[in-house]
Amino acid sequence: MPHQGEILQEAIKNSGISITRIVEELGITRPTIYRKFKDETIDYSFVKRIGEIINHDFSNDFTVTQQSVLSFVTSVPKPAVTNIVTPRVTQTLNADADLSKQLLALQIKYIALLEAYNELLLKVYGPK
């Protein structure tokens, strides 16, 4: 089953509207939209804006409830002290995987904030 970025990319492709026109109307760069195509989940407001540009209703493709809100970073729980000794490598791998997921989540949020800031600047000051 294709993820949300792939669904978005396919809808844009089928619309016949160029990527150039879409990124100009959104006020983002081409690399930004191509990164969005790789994302498994995409912000609902971004999908809605694309839908308005290409005149496509994405509610049939995926629902708002599928738009997952990434949780804030929480600290990795410390293992309880027991008499059983577990290999250090196993604990490190699990902690590293969790930290990698949290870092990726923060990166996605940071990019979304930068894009929202860029949009705000465009609204306030207009294009160059």
C-alpha positions in Angstrom: 0.0 0.0 0.0 1.5 3.4 -1.0 2.2 5.9 1.8 0.8 9.4 1.9 3.8 11.0 0.0 3.4 8.5 -2.8 -0.4 9.1 -2.9 0.3 12.9 -3.1 2.8 12.5 -5.9 0.5 10.3 -7.9 -2.4 12.7 -7.6 -0.2 15.6 -8.7 1.1 13.6 -11.7 -2.4 12.6 -12.7 -3.6 16.3 -12.4 -1.4 17.4 -15.3 -0.4 20.5 -13.3 3.4 21.1 -13.2 5.5 20.8 -10.1 6.8 24.2 -10.9 3.4 25.8 -10.7 2.6 24.0 -7.5 5.8 25.0 -5.7 5.3 28.6 -6.8 1.8 28.7 -5.4 2.9 27.1 -2.2 6.0 29.3 -1.8 8.3 26.3 -1.3 11.2 24.9 -3.3 11.2 21.9 -5.6 13.5 19.9 -3.3 11.0 20.5 -0.4 8.1 19.0 -2.3 10.2 16.0 -3.5 11.1 15.4 0.2 7.4 15.5 1.0 6.9 12.7 -1.6 9.2 10.5 0.4 7.4 11.1 3.7 5.1 8.4 5.0 2.9 10.9 6.7 2.2 14.4 5.6 0.7 17.3 7.5 -3.1 17.7 6.7 -2.9 21.4 6.0 -0.2 20.7 3.3 -2.3 18.0 1.7 -5.3 20.3 1.7 -3.4 23.1 0.0 -2.1 20.8 -2.7 -5.7 19.5 -3.2 -6.9 23.1 -3.7 -4.2 23.8 -6.2 -4.8 20.6 -8.3 -8.6 20.5 -7.6 -8.4 17.0 -6.0 -10.2 15.7 -2.9 -7.8 13.6 -0.9 -10.5 12.4 1.5 -11.0 9.4 -0.7 -7.3 8.6 -0.8 -6.6 8.9 3.0 -8.5 10.3 5.9 -7.6 13.0 8.5 -7.3 10.3 11.1 -4.4 8.8 9.2 -2.5 12.1 9.7 -0.4 11.0 12.7 0.8 13.6 15.1 4.3 12.8 16.1 4.8 12.7 19.8 7.3 15.0 21.5 10.6 13.5 22.5 10.5 11.7 25.7 13.4 10.5 27.7 14.4 6.9 27.2 13.2 5.0 30.3 16.0 3.7 32.4 15.9 -0.1 33.0 15.1 -1.3 36.4 18.0 -2.6 38.5 17.7 -6.3 38.8 20.0 -9.2 39.6 19.7 -10.5 36.0 22.5 -9.3 33.8 21.6 -8.5 30.2 24.0 -7.9 27.4 24.9 -4.2 27.1 24.8 -4.4 23.3 21.1 -5.3 23.2 20.2 -2.3 25.4 22.3 0.1 23.4 20.7 -1.0 20.1 17.2 -0.6 21.4 18.0 2.8 22.8 19.8 3.9 19.6 16.7 2.9 17.5 14.4 4.9 19.8 16.7 7.9 19.7 16.9 7.7 15.9 13.2 7.7 15.6 12.9 10.7 17.9 15.6 12.5 16.0 13.8 11.8 12.7 10.5 13.0 14.2 12.2 16.2 15.4 13.7 16.8 12.0 10.3 16.4 10.3 8.8 18.9 12.7 11.7 21.3 12.3 11.2 21.3 8.5 7.5 21.8 8.8 8.1 24.8 11.1 10.6 26.3 8.7 8.1 25.9 5.8 5.3 27.5 7.9 7.7 30.4 8.8 8.6 30.8 5.1 4.8 30.9 4.2 4.3 33.5 7.0 7.1 35.7 5.6 5.6 35.4 2.1 2.2 36.5 3.4 3.7 39.4 5.3 6.4 40.7 2.9 5.3 39.1 -0.4 7.5 37.4 -2.9 11.0 38.8 -3.7 
